[in-house]
Amino acid sequence: MEYDFDRIVERRGTGSFKWDTNQERFGRDDLIPFWVADMDFASPQPVTEAMKRRLEHPVYGYSARDDDYFSAVTGWLSSRHNWQVKREWLAFSPPGVIQAIHILINILTRPGDSVVVQTPAYSPLLNVVTGNGRVLVKNSLKESGGRYMIDFDDLEEKIDSAVSPSLLLFCSPHNPSGRVWDREELVRLSAICSKRDIFVISDEIHADFVFPGKSHLPYGSLSDEALQKSITCISASKTFNISGLQLATLVIADAEIRERYEKAVDVAQLNLDNIFGEVALKAAYTECEEWLDHLLVYLKGNLDMLTAFISEHLPAVKVNRPEGTYLVWLDFRALGLSSAEINRLLVERAGVALYEGREFGEDRDGFFRMNIACPRPLLKEGLTRIGEALSGYL
Ligand SMILES: Cc1ncc(COP(=O)(O)O)c(C=O)c1O
């Protein structure tokens, strides 16, 4: 089948977080947005068709997950990630991954406990720790030759000197660095956590976006020990561009923790999925694998184009080439300008919006994150404008 990822879908005026909030966020509503992580592609057709069919039935009352829902999730984890997950391990979070982590932090830790997060990090992963009155312990990733690595020595030291450390919020593949962790790294991480009795929540929302040459290894698939001492969060939301439908799935093998999670979800009455989220997930996980394969080829093309453009027109900007995700971590430090100044040039001169490095919880002055999941003509337009806006500074 042919897929037209070059097609520009007008998203302005659709209540889009990415396209319709730029005036309040950046002071201009005519920017090309490359900040928040959703894609500018139409969702796959089987997803739209399934929702249309459901829409035809005029009753939209409370919905319940059926057998097909469970088998769609376990089937996807098996076929795509070679992970055999039992149906009873699955738990859900209708709103999303972060809301699930918010509940889990309250189940797995007590106020004042330390929670480790590797930085730079997707900021809600930091806020969910501090916002719940837990102590945030940052294990900063170290960069080596444009590749971010886990600083294991720092991790051990930080855990050993923290006040009641009990939890690590892990991001795999990693946003914003784009790292797809190798088996050796995961095994070493798991050994460190196991030795110190640290439970792991592995946020694998970007698991389906992996570039050729790498493969994503679910943390819970490493070993029985890793499985029992972790919760893995996955979602069809990023993969099939359905984040507005709000859904997420958790793999919780420990029966007692799962029961406590389900009780908390029940108390908050968060156990019922959005009817369209449910329909979309089933279609996505069972009918759209080929669409995803084509999308990944297209995203690789976008990444190659960005890399070639930057090396030709913006040689002072360093591209941290991602191994997964559709997010590119760019280093503008060689320009010798502050982040605020670069941001001003990007917004006012180039008319584009990127995420500043400081959004990721650390002093990453001079770094920006760019979302490249958009039709290539749009990406090209954005890059051309960035090239022109910064030309006097190279
Ligand atoms: C690492 C990571 N976790 C979670 C989320 C958000 O997930 P949800 O919308 O399901 O809360 C994002 C979105 O960008 C993300 O990058």
The ligand as a MOL file (V3000), in Angstrom:
LIG
                    3D

  0  0  0     0  0            999 V3000
M  V30 BEGIN CTAB
M  V30 COUNTS 16 16 0 0 0
M  V30 BEGIN ATOM
M  V30 1 C 8.9230 10.1120 27.8110 0
M  V30 2 C 7.4830 10.5270 27.7550 0
M  V30 3 N 6.6120 10.0260 28.6490 0
M  V30 4 C 5.3110 10.3670 28.6330 0
M  V30 5 C 4.8270 11.2540 27.6980 0
M  V30 6 C 3.3990 11.6610 27.7460 0
M  V30 7 O 2.5820 10.5750 27.8590 0
M  V30 8 P 1.0370 10.7070 28.1200 0
M  V30 9 O 0.4900 11.6870 27.1410 0
M  V30 10 O 0.5340 9.3200 27.9040 0
M  V30 11 O 0.9160 11.1510 29.5480 0
M  V30 12 C 5.6860 11.8030 26.7490 0
M  V30 13 C 5.1920 12.7640 25.7560 0
M  V30 14 O 5.9210 13.4440 25.0930 0
M  V30 15 C 7.0490 11.4230 26.7790 0
M  V30 16 O 7.9270 11.9140 25.8930 0
M  V30 END ATOM
M  V30 BEGIN BOND
M  V30 1 1 1 2
M  V30 2 1 2 3
M  V30 3 2 2 15
M  V30 4 2 3 4
M  V30 5 1 4 5
M  V30 6 1 5 6
M  V30 7 2 5 12
M  V30 8 1 6 7
M  V30 9 1 7 8
M  V30 10 2 8 9
M  V30 11 1 8 10
M  V30 12 1 8 11
M  V30 13 1 12 13
M  V30 14 1 12 15
M  V30 15 2 13 14
M  V30 16 1 15 16
M  V30 END BOND
M  V30 END CTAB
M  END
